[in-house]
Amino acid sequence: LEPGTVFARLDGTEGQSMTIESPCACIVDGWSAPAGGFVQQGEPIARLVSADSPLLVRAKVAFEDALEMSQGDRATVVIPGRPESVEGQVQSIDFKADGDSASADRRFATVVVRPDQPFDFGDLGSLVRVTFP
């Protein structure tokens, strides 16, 4: 989407209609509201990803393993169906617990990997395998 491109239309309960324009050069990564569904004022309807920002990998890593990692450590990312892996480095490590990270006896940290070469936007949302040599 280019800035100003209409990407959604909202129909009000009293017959009024409103268009939503893209605020950036970006792509729609997902919809928060189903087509034909109802949304409240101020509620997000879509997630936009800026085309100017590089795609990053967010990996869930066992807490104990993440304790041994540092910013700048090397990482290898494998995208299924691609002939070659992508090298990168750890950009950040987040030890804050969230709803999915605390399960049973195992806790996870979120490790963000920045690839050395940019990913294609077609890879956005892909499941990947990340190893930390």
Residue pairs with C-beta under 8 A, 6 or more apart in sequence:
1 7
1 22
1 24
1 25
1 26
1 27
1 28
1 48
2 22
2 25
3 21
3 22
3 23
3 24
3 25
4 21
4 22
5 21
5 22
6 19
6 20
6 21
6 22
7 20
7 21
7 22
7 28
7 46
8 19
8 20
8 45
8 46
9 17
9 18
9 19
9 20
10 17
10 18
10 19
10 20
10 39
10 45
11 17
12 18
20 45
20 46
22 48
23 48
24 48
24 50
24 51
24 52
25 50
25 51
25 52
26 48
26 49
26 50
26 51
27 48
27 49
27 51
27 121
27 124
28 46
28 47
28 48
29 46
29 47
29 48
29 49
29 124
29 125
30 46
30 47
30 125
31 45
31 46
31 47
32 43
32 44
32 45
32 46
32 47
33 39
33 43
33 44
33 45
33 46
39 45
49 121
49 124
51 121
54 114
54 115
54 118
54 119
55 115
55 118
55 119
55 121
55 123
55 124
56 91
56 112
56 113
56 114
56 115
57 75
57 77
57 88
57 112
57 113
57 115
57 128
57 130
58 110
58 111
58 112
59 75
59 110
59 111
59 112
59 113
59 128
59 130
60 100
60 101
60 108
60 109
60 110
60 111
61 69
61 93
61 108
61 109
61 110
61 111
61 132
62 106
62 107
62 108
62 109
63 95
63 106
63 107
63 108
63 109
65 132
66 93
66 95
66 108
66 109
66 111
69 90
69 93
69 111
69 132
70 90
70 93
71 90
71 91
71 92
71 93
72 89
72 90
73 89
73 90
73 132
74 87
74 88
74 89
74 90
74 132
74 133
75 87
75 88
75 89
75 90
75 111
75 113
75 130
75 131
75 132
75 133
76 85
76 86
76 87
76 88
76 130
76 131
76 132
76 133
77 85
77 86
77 87
77 88
77 113
77 115
77 128
77 129
77 130
78 85
78 86
78 128
78 129
78 130
78 131
79 85
79 86
79 119
79 123
79 126
79 128
80 126
80 127
80 128
80 129
86 115
86 116
86 117
86 119
87 115
87 116
87 117
88 113
88 114
88 115
88 116
89 113
89 114
89 116
90 111
90 112
90 113
90 132
91 112
91 113
91 114
92 111
92 112
93 109
93 110
93 111
93 112
94 109
94 110
94 111
94 112
95 109
96 110
97 107
98 110
100 108
101 107
101 108
101 109
101 110
111 130
111 132
113 130
